[in-house]
Each structure stands twice: as C-alpha cells, then as structure tokens.
C-alpha cells in the first residue's frame, strides 16, 4: 500500500471516530460513507466539466453562474453530460464547504442546502438510464435525525465539521490509482469489524473474497459478467474485477449483477460500485429477497460468487418446485436451512462455460434428508461439483464456525475428479479473529488450479469414491489429517520416574533432619 493511500485511510477512520460522539459506529457509517460519496460525485463532475467542456473558456464550473449567460450555459452542459447525474454549481461540495466554517458554529442553513443538493442528484436522473442506480440512494442520510444532535444547531454544527474534515482530504478523483475506492473499501471493512453479527450482512473478509475471485477467474483474463445473489456492499463483485490480471487487451468485467435484500446495504453497494469507477450502465443491482423474488430472470453468468447468510430461513413453499431453479432436484432445501436453495439458485444462473464459488457452513457437506438428496443429484446426475475447500474457523465477522468453499463447473468431464482440500490450519491467529495470510491464499488457489495433491492437505477423489461415501462430502473422509502421536519410550520414562523418586527421597530425608534439629 502506498503511503498516500494509508494516510488517507487513517485520516478517514480518525474522522469517523472523532465525530461520531456517542453514536454507534454502524449508525455513523451511513452518514460518513454517504457524505464521502457526495463529495466524490461532486468533485468528479466538477473535474469533468472543467477539463472536458470549459477548458480554455476562462471560467470554471464552480463559478459558471457568475457569467451573464450562466444559466443557459449550465443547461447546455447538463444536456451534453455523459456522467448520468447532475449537480448545480451552487450545490457542489466545494460550494457548500465554503459556508461550513459558519455552519460549524451552528448558524448557517447548511443542512437545507445539503438536502437540496442530494435531492437534486436524484431528480437529475429521473427518466434516464441511470434512474435505477440513483433512486433513493441517499435515503439513509436523515440529516434531521436526533442521532446527529438534539437541536438543529447541534446537527448543523456536526455536519459542518464532517464537511470541513473531508475537504482536507484529496481523494484524487482524476488519478489512475483508485485511492478513493480503496479508502471506501477500507472504511466499510473497519465498520464491519466493529459491527459484530450484523457485519455478515454487508461484508465478506477481503481474504475470503480474494480466494473466491481467483477461483472463478481460473483460466480467464476477462469476464462477460459476474453475479452475486447476496451481494451485500458489492465488495465481493469488485474484488473479482480487481483480481483480473491487467493486460492491454483485457476488458475486465463487462457487467456486474447482484441482488441484496437489505435496503441500507443495497444503497451502500450502489455507492461502492460508482465510487470504484463502475459506470451506471455497467452494473445492475436489485433490492429484493433473492430466493423468494429473484430479479435477474433466466440470465446466465460467466462468474458466480456468493457468501450467503449461513443456514438462513426461507419459505420453502411447495410452489417453488415448479420453478426451473428448483424443479430438477425434486425436493426443496428445508425452511430452516436455505443453503441448498442458494446453491441451486446459483447453479441455475451459471453459464455452461462459467465457474461458481460459494461460501457455506460445513453442514452443507454432510447433512442428509432433502439436502443430501439435492447434493447427490448435483453430483450424480450433473457432475457439477468441482472442489471442496475447508477454511479455518473464526475468520468471518459475527461467527466463529468453520466454513467451506464449494466450487462448481458445468463443463466437467465424467472422468474429472473432485478436489478436496483441508486448508483449516493455514491462518494467522489474532486477538479476536483469525486471518488468512497471502501465503495461505496462494496455497489454496495454486492447489485448485494445478489440481495438486499434498499429504494431509489435498486429494483428488474420483466420483466412485464419493459414491462409496453416499455423497457425504465431509473433508476428513477424503483428506487424511490424522497425525500419529510420538511413540513413548517406556524405558526412558521409567528411568525418569526412578530419578524423581530418588530426588523426592533425598528431599524427605533433608526435611526430617531439619525437623530433628528443631526438636520437633
């Protein structure tokens, strides 16, 4: 990490800690991330107009309204813009921050102007192709909330301080290096680490995201599309794009697709996409329950990744057996454990030339009843299971249970093996959580790509082996992790006991002599 990136990340986290007061970190998250996003949109638009349209005109976008024909010129710029949204010059971040010193004393009408600016952004995209991506994007920024202060003056003062603090940071919106995207990702991860159980709703630890991304990118230098049915903050999808090798010809990821049930997290995902430079026409994120109301029809995707909620509840209504996502298996995942509902949903959306990687609890490997029936069907009838990877425990936010990664492909041959990997011992132990190191990540990915066998780590099992185990995928059935105990040298142990007995007798004799001297 460059010194500038690290400095910006530290500055942002200090702002978040210094200014949130008694507000919970997860509550303050929506304000600080939302205002950073507003600054990004504002600075990006200002830079765009100054360099693409007003260069050599003797006027900058921020003061264009000072010209006699300013409103007319402003209207022309809005119509010509390809940014997908619009902010008036007097509602730019740079304009509002000019009155922030007065606002910080609780006097200026800053909150009303800021609300106008945010509402204006949403209004500017109505009826355009970008409408879905900006609709109610700032709804979590309730600037009149008592969380920001009991009195209007207190709220105005706090908002003013946040704007002034953010103004001191140069995010480099015109830089090739994704400084702001990295900083935004850093903040999301920091908030996740302090959010406990709730963190799993919006963030997958970066090391796990990296593994999933590299697995689905095996043999690929670009992707038509990538899909995450439980996309959270969008960080996993963005990690897929980041892990694509940068070449002169690679087009990266064509379009990102995702669905998220939680409204707040859905807003965060859209902001995360835009702030990482993904244009509105290159992502399609939807807000709904993926299992109950899927939003991407019968589309097929080249890469499918997910960290769905572990063993979540779902309706499991019998009508779903008539849907193509579930019908081929003849049974539904139980209502108390939706793991295989997510798996079959994702398999339905996986393209014939695609790779799918999903994080699951270990129970998905061996539970019976309907889950065992579905698991057997996927393996025996379709031969789509490609790899099973056991991960260390306590690496996810909010849960310490050990997890696994299941990888699926639809282009497997009948003679292909299923790779089993026990990577549960490869981690670094920290105070509250375990972490996968780069060496642990590389070992997993290399073993997968090379189908490498290693004693007590990985094994290629033929389908007959899985059949012998009745399609129970519990990793110890395939990877022998048993460590023989060191043989005990009985003669040496007996000699040690004899020596200790002699020492004890000597001490006892000395104690008795001492007691005699005392006349006891």
BELSUL-V751757 format. One line per field, one symbol per residue. psi: psi as a letter, one per 30 degrees, with the letter a starting at -180 (. if undefined). Layout:
# BELSUL-V751757
psi: ???
This chain:
# BELSUL-V751757
psi: kleeeeeeeeeeeeeeeeffbfkkefefeeeeeeeeeeeeeeeeeeeeeeffegkgfgklefgfffkeheeeeeeeeeefkgfflkkkegglefeefffeeeefggelheeeeeeeeeeeeeeffkglfgeeffkhfgffijfgkfefkeleeeeeeeeeeeeeeeffkjfhfgkekieeeeeeeeeeeeeefgfbefefffkkkeeeeeeeeeefgkgkflkelkkjfifbggeeeeeeeefkkjlffkgbkdkkklkkekeeeeeeeeeeeefggjlfggkjkljljeeeikggbgkkkekklkilkkhlllehkfffffkfefefffllklffjgefeeeeeeeegklfglkkkkkllfffffkbbeeeeeeeeeeeefhfkekkkklllhflkfkgkkllkkkkkfgllffklkkkkjgffilkkaefllkkleeeeeeeeeeeeghkkkkgelkjklfeeeeeghgkgkefffjjgkkkkkkkjeeeeeeeeeeeeeeeeeeeeeeeeeeeefg.
